[in-house]
Amino acid sequence: MIPVWYSTNNVFTSRSRLRHQWREEYMTLLILVVACCLAPAIGAAQTDDQPNIHVTRLSERVIALHDDYGDRLQFAFNTDRGIIVYETLWSTRVARQYRRVIEREFGGAEFAYVLNPCNRLDVVGGNAVYPDAEIVAHEGTRRSLREAGQDLEAALNPLINMWRRKEAASRERLQTQRQPGTSEYRLEESWMNDCKQYADDLEFGYELALPTIVFKDRLILDMGDLTVELVFFGRAAFPSVFVVLIPEEGMVFLHNFIFYEHHIAPTVNSRPGKIDVQRWLAVLDEILSGTAYQRFFCGTTNFWKREDIAARRDYIRMLLSEVNIARQQGLTLEQAQELLSLDGRFAYVKYWDYYRNMGDQWARNEHKYAVRLLWLDAERNPQTR
């Protein structure tokens, strides 16, 4: 039977999956009743609803929340006019856990805004946990999420399948490559369990609440003691990702779908004709001009150095220029990839910290893909040049 999806007040969910959720809630209630009866005898115990959520205080007003593995990352900003939450992760179950920690850390429960920095369903799955806050996104994100809500099962299935594949690959590595008892084994096992949990939460009882405030190019949130500025980065792997600037803290939040340490540039999973390279460069030029911003966060609780961001910007600009020159000279794509390889003028990329430590094959593949992307994009999107 195909699930029937319905929408009420901009919230999309599944009747069939809700039935599964109701069964789980009934069983949970039954377990709680039994536990209460047994509590005097067995004492208090931690439940699955209380995971290990760690808090890294980036400043008095800014915190990062993450799990043991570090993959479940969320930021929160405490301001005079309420708390701002950056991302809501992949499900209401997890978002509730993180919300409780945010309330505890900041000593309050007044939430002003939730920021949806991109339209991927497994980073906005906890929106519904914040009915007291405005949900802010780029206009393209709301449009995309509304479309996904019309057939949420079809929209969720690729993500569910992706996490199932990752879980299976991790399980195979545990069986064939990892030695039980080692730190490597425990880390892999943690990742495997995370992948399973992501898929389970997406598959059963997923709830999608749409953004309530949208913007096109930029939006400034005046929070009294803090100014939070949202700047559209341009189309990349996702069409509506934005950058968060907090000048009073000297902080920039670049979503990990823009930059991540093992990726060279925002080209992964991007498609020719659907990227805005010149806008990428303009936004990066803006945040790197002057000295207002010194701390850059890219999907990690560790800040990046300005020179790390500048190196990636310069790489994008140089590669775009070289690709256009190669096209003007009449080279083929294959010839351009050979000319612009990591053994030539882009060899310096191999010596960036991440690639120097792990070897350059990953960088070679990513760079070759980036050349292809910019080459084909110039054919379909002439204003890129």
Wavefront OBJ file of the C-alpha trace (Angstrom):
o trace
v 0.000 0.000 0.000
v 1.384 3.418 -0.950
v 1.460 5.835 2.019
v -0.828 8.875 1.798
v 0.807 12.201 2.593
v -1.066 15.171 3.972
v -0.286 18.735 4.944
v -1.595 20.743 7.876
v -0.222 24.196 8.674
v 2.830 23.698 6.480
v 3.694 20.382 8.148
v 3.982 17.239 6.029
v 4.039 13.728 7.427
v 2.921 10.178 6.607
v -0.211 8.453 7.835
v 1.252 4.987 7.411
v 4.447 5.988 9.148
v 2.483 7.759 11.844
v 0.734 4.469 12.594
v 4.170 2.955 13.117
v 5.083 5.926 15.298
v 1.871 5.604 17.333
v 2.657 1.943 17.966
v 6.141 2.947 19.141
v 4.702 5.667 21.387
v 2.182 3.218 22.861
v 4.955 0.750 23.605
v 7.088 3.542 25.021
v 4.237 4.582 27.324
v 3.793 0.984 28.442
v 7.512 0.685 29.133
v 7.482 3.933 31.089
v 4.605 2.723 33.256
v 6.469 -0.490 34.026
v 9.681 1.426 34.646
v 7.931 3.736 37.110
v 6.664 0.720 39.025
v 10.144 -0.769 39.122
v 12.013 2.482 39.744
v 12.281 2.130 43.533
v 13.907 -1.248 43.052
v 16.266 -0.589 40.169
v 16.990 3.130 40.531
v 17.347 5.694 37.746
v 18.939 4.694 34.463
v 19.844 6.552 31.290
v 17.467 5.919 28.397
v 17.983 5.962 24.660
v 16.355 9.388 24.722
v 19.396 10.756 26.543
v 22.374 10.351 24.190
v 25.846 11.714 24.792
v 25.490 15.265 23.490
v 28.594 17.345 24.023
v 28.736 21.110 24.072
v 31.677 23.133 22.806
v 31.409 26.757 23.859
v 32.766 28.865 21.014
v 32.045 32.063 22.934
v 29.724 33.206 25.701
v 26.885 33.475 23.183
v 27.690 30.716 20.676
v 27.777 26.966 21.261
v 28.274 23.882 19.111
v 26.467 20.654 20.000
v 27.677 17.295 18.774
v 27.615 13.593 19.596
v 30.499 11.223 20.362
v 31.217 10.683 16.698
v 30.997 14.386 15.913
v 28.643 13.942 12.974
v 25.453 15.211 14.628
v 26.500 18.851 14.673
v 24.319 21.842 15.491
v 25.056 25.449 16.426
v 23.032 27.778 18.644
v 23.355 31.517 19.296
v 22.067 33.137 22.499
v 20.928 36.723 21.966
v 19.010 39.458 23.764
v 15.982 38.697 21.600
v 15.948 34.925 21.837
v 17.914 31.849 20.787
v 18.791 31.124 17.166
v 19.292 27.487 16.121
v 21.414 26.659 13.067
v 20.142 23.411 11.480
v 17.709 20.991 13.106
v 19.317 17.699 12.040
v 17.340 14.835 10.517
v 14.408 14.056 12.820
v 12.150 15.448 15.507
v 13.392 12.752 17.900
v 16.970 13.977 17.747
v 16.006 17.652 17.572
v 14.101 17.344 20.867
v 17.201 15.958 22.541
v 19.338 18.807 21.259
v 16.745 21.429 22.159
v 16.779 20.310 25.791
v 20.557 20.682 25.903
v 20.388 24.159 24.341
v 17.802 25.214 26.924
v 19.998 23.898 29.714
v 23.149 25.596 28.426
v 21.522 28.982 27.898
v 19.198 28.769 30.893
v 16.089 29.557 28.890
v 13.603 28.277 26.356
v 12.796 31.372 24.306
v 13.630 30.566 20.697
v 13.451 33.296 18.068
v 14.630 31.719 14.824
v 15.590 28.401 13.280
v 17.958 28.627 10.315
v 17.641 26.131 7.444
v 20.912 26.717 5.531
v 19.995 24.297 2.749
v 17.098 22.213 1.463
v 18.359 18.683 2.145
v 15.685 16.841 4.097
v 18.024 15.296 6.646
v 19.227 18.688 7.916
v 15.751 20.199 8.388
v 13.998 17.183 9.919
v 13.690 18.756 13.365
v 11.948 21.970 12.322
v 8.679 20.929 13.921
v 10.321 20.823 17.358
v 10.413 24.645 17.299
v 6.773 25.741 16.797
v 7.551 28.823 18.900
v 10.219 30.093 16.464
v 10.256 31.441 12.934
v 11.957 29.110 10.453
v 14.215 31.058 8.095
v 15.467 29.835 4.717
v 16.342 30.970 1.243
v 13.294 31.215 -1.002
v 14.587 28.284 -3.041
v 14.639 26.075 0.042
v 10.998 26.700 0.876
v 10.031 26.050 -2.739
v 12.034 22.827 -2.806
v 10.708 21.594 0.542
v 7.118 22.339 -0.410
v 7.584 20.284 -3.574
v 9.152 17.465 -1.553
v 6.174 17.509 0.799
v 3.812 16.701 -2.072
v 5.438 13.259 -2.354
v 7.563 12.989 0.750
v 8.126 9.252 0.408
v 9.734 9.701 -3.012
v 11.834 12.595 -1.691
v 13.020 10.670 1.364
v 13.792 7.349 -0.319
v 17.131 8.410 -1.887
v 18.381 9.585 1.527
v 17.124 6.446 3.270
v 18.802 4.278 0.649
v 22.027 6.293 0.911
v 22.246 5.791 4.677
v 21.372 2.088 4.315
v 24.229 1.706 1.800
v 26.605 3.480 4.146
v 25.496 1.239 7.002
v 26.082 -1.882 4.882
v 29.511 -0.669 3.750
v 30.488 0.076 7.324
v 29.319 -3.353 8.490
v 31.432 -4.973 5.768
v 34.501 -3.006 6.869
v 33.917 -4.156 10.447
v 33.829 -7.779 9.323
v 36.775 -7.682 6.926
v 39.104 -4.825 7.862
v 38.689 -3.882 11.528
v 40.011 -5.703 14.572
v 37.482 -5.959 17.441
v 38.475 -3.996 20.514
v 40.557 -1.403 18.688
v 39.694 2.296 18.612
v 39.342 1.996 14.834
v 36.745 -0.753 15.296
v 34.786 1.261 17.864
v 34.772 4.329 15.630
v 33.568 2.298 12.661
v 30.898 0.627 14.771
v 29.698 4.018 15.980
v 29.460 5.236 12.396
v 27.550 2.112 11.342
v 25.044 2.599 14.163
v 24.665 6.270 13.272
v 23.915 5.412 9.647
v 21.267 2.919 10.743
v 19.699 5.493 13.053
v 19.619 8.129 10.294
v 17.843 5.737 7.951
v 15.398 4.521 10.619
v 14.448 8.048 11.660
v 13.934 9.143 8.068
v 11.854 6.083 7.289
v 9.512 6.115 10.272
v 7.633 9.188 11.493
v 9.533 11.854 9.561
v 7.866 15.266 9.898
v 8.566 18.213 7.637
v 7.745 21.755 8.771
v 8.243 24.401 6.098
v 10.137 27.686 6.527
v 8.005 30.648 7.558
v 10.409 33.446 6.530
v 12.322 33.457 3.242
v 14.803 35.783 1.559
v 16.472 36.076 -1.831
v 19.961 37.615 -1.553
v 20.520 38.472 2.109
v 18.647 38.967 5.353
v 19.801 40.760 8.516
v 18.401 39.618 11.854
v 18.833 42.374 14.457
v 19.016 40.503 17.736
v 19.968 43.446 19.939
v 23.410 42.428 21.103
v 24.133 40.418 17.939
v 23.659 40.987 14.237
v 23.105 37.746 12.347
v 23.404 38.172 8.598
v 22.362 35.485 6.125
v 23.950 35.688 2.678
v 22.912 33.495 -0.240
v 26.077 31.686 -1.356
v 24.822 30.648 -4.784
v 23.766 27.393 -6.366
v 26.161 24.517 -5.711
v 25.454 20.915 -4.680
v 22.243 22.372 -3.250
v 20.492 25.301 -4.912
v 19.838 27.544 -1.937
v 22.596 27.244 0.654
v 23.511 30.386 2.587
v 26.350 31.693 4.745
v 25.841 33.008 8.299
v 27.851 36.029 9.438
v 28.060 37.266 13.040
v 30.285 40.378 12.970
v 30.228 40.953 16.743
v 31.767 37.510 17.209
v 33.988 37.657 14.114
v 32.444 34.339 13.048
v 31.403 32.919 9.680
v 29.416 29.691 9.300
v 29.981 28.066 5.903
v 27.826 24.983 5.640
v 29.692 21.723 5.111
v 27.897 21.457 1.758
v 30.024 24.482 0.784
v 33.365 23.534 2.318
v 34.464 20.415 4.134
v 38.031 19.454 4.874
v 38.280 16.517 2.464
v 36.630 18.435 -0.403
v 38.601 20.961 -2.457
v 35.711 23.235 -3.439
v 31.865 23.395 -3.451
v 31.801 21.250 -6.577
v 30.914 17.849 -5.141
v 27.522 16.664 -6.425
v 27.083 19.934 -8.324
v 25.705 19.870 -11.847
v 26.791 21.880 -14.896
v 24.477 24.768 -15.660
v 23.191 24.774 -12.082
v 26.025 26.490 -10.230
v 26.873 30.140 -9.571
v 30.673 30.263 -9.501
v 30.910 34.043 -9.803
v 28.599 34.455 -6.830
v 30.697 31.991 -4.805
v 33.717 34.164 -5.469
v 31.875 37.400 -4.681
v 30.643 36.092 -1.314
v 34.065 34.715 -0.400
v 35.690 38.008 -1.390
v 33.245 39.838 0.864
v 33.870 37.769 3.973
v 37.639 37.729 3.431
v 37.955 41.475 2.881
v 39.250 43.383 5.880
v 39.714 41.714 9.245
v 36.154 41.570 10.585
v 35.951 37.775 10.366
v 38.605 35.575 11.894
v 36.813 32.334 12.782
v 35.298 30.155 10.079
v 33.235 27.052 10.779
v 32.707 24.509 7.997
v 30.809 21.527 9.364
v 33.123 21.121 12.347
v 33.509 22.568 15.829
v 37.097 23.513 14.974
v 37.528 26.865 13.308
v 39.341 27.166 9.992
v 42.074 29.698 9.406
v 41.381 32.595 7.058
v 44.149 31.313 4.806
v 42.343 27.949 4.476
v 39.256 29.691 3.124
v 41.350 32.047 0.984
v 43.229 29.095 -0.529
v 39.975 27.486 -1.639
v 38.668 30.757 -3.041
v 41.902 31.291 -4.970
v 41.743 27.711 -6.245
v 38.212 28.259 -7.600
v 39.171 31.552 -9.261
v 42.361 30.173 -10.811
v 40.690 26.985 -12.038
v 37.824 28.936 -13.601
v 40.311 31.171 -15.425
v 42.434 28.264 -16.655
v 39.407 26.299 -17.854
v 38.169 29.285 -19.847
v 41.634 29.780 -21.396
v 41.755 26.101 -22.379
v 38.335 26.384 -23.999
v 39.393 29.491 -25.934
v 42.478 27.621 -27.170
v 40.265 24.888 -28.612
v 41.379 22.115 -26.268
v 39.121 19.175 -25.551
v 37.923 18.454 -22.036
v 40.322 15.511 -21.783
v 43.243 17.671 -22.873
v 42.283 20.328 -20.356
v 42.117 17.768 -17.554
v 45.599 16.586 -18.464
v 47.008 20.113 -18.767
v 45.455 21.249 -15.486
v 46.202 18.107 -13.488
v 47.623 18.020 -9.971
v 51.001 17.281 -11.497
v 51.068 20.716 -13.136
v 50.146 24.197 -11.979
v 47.676 22.869 -9.398
v 50.193 20.583 -7.711
v 50.095 22.770 -4.579
v 46.683 21.319 -3.673
v 48.358 17.997 -2.856
v 50.167 19.730 -0.011
v 47.128 21.070 1.790
v 47.054 19.575 5.272
v 44.275 17.062 4.692
v 45.679 15.660 1.435
v 49.240 15.647 2.649
v 48.156 13.363 5.482
v 45.877 11.008 3.537
v 47.512 10.859 0.117
v 46.574 12.664 -3.062
v 44.342 10.183 -4.902
v 41.179 11.631 -3.411
v 42.342 15.142 -4.346
v 43.151 14.006 -7.890
v 39.658 12.638 -8.401
v 37.995 15.723 -6.924
v 40.142 18.083 -8.973
v 39.458 16.205 -12.191
v 35.748 16.390 -11.468
v 36.011 20.131 -10.752
v 37.680 20.728 -14.130
v 34.887 18.799 -15.850
v 32.181 20.669 -13.929
v 33.508 24.132 -14.771
v 34.127 23.122 -18.381
v 30.589 21.843 -18.960
v 29.084 24.670 -16.951
v 30.737 27.217 -19.270
v 28.886 25.561 -22.164
v 25.489 25.677 -20.460
v 25.886 28.776 -18.331
v 27.949 31.377 -20.262
v 27.698 34.044 -17.537
v 29.933 31.805 -15.398
v 32.964 32.965 -17.384
l 1 2 3 4 5 6 7 8 9 10 11 12 13 14 15 16 17 18 19 20 21 22 23 24 25 26 27 28 29 30 31 32 33 34 35 36 37 38 39 40 41 42 43 44 45 46 47 48 49 50 51 52 53 54 55 56 57 58 59 60 61 62 63 64 65 66 67 68 69 70 71 72 73 74 75 76 77 78 79 80 81 82 83 84 85 86 87 88 89 90 91 92 93 94 95 96 97 98 99 100 101 102 103 104 105 106 107 108 109 110 111 112 113 114 115 116 117 118 119 120 121 122 123 124 125 126 127 128 129 130 131 132 133 134 135 136 137 138 139 140 141 142 143 144 145 146 147 148 149 150 151 152 153 154 155 156 157 158 159 160 161 162 163 164 165 166 167 168 169 170 171 172 173 174 175 176 177 178 179 180 181 182 183 184 185 186 187 188 189 190 191 192 193 194 195 196 197 198 199 200 201 202 203 204 205 206 207 208 209 210 211 212 213 214 215 216 217 218 219 220 221 222 223 224 225 226 227 228 229 230 231 232 233 234 235 236 237 238 239 240 241 242 243 244 245 246 247 248 249 250 251 252 253 254 255 256 257 258 259 260 261 262 263 264 265 266 267 268 269 270 271 272 273 274 275 276 277 278 279 280 281 282 283 284 285 286 287 288 289 290 291 292 293 294 295 296 297 298 299 300 301 302 303 304 305 306 307 308 309 310 311 312 313 314 315 316 317 318 319 320 321 322 323 324 325 326 327 328 329 330 331 332 333 334 335 336 337 338 339 340 341 342 343 344 345 346 347 348 349 350 351 352 353 354 355 356 357 358 359 360 361 362 363 364 365 366 367 368 369 370 371 372 373 374 375 376 377 378 379 380 381 382 383 384 385
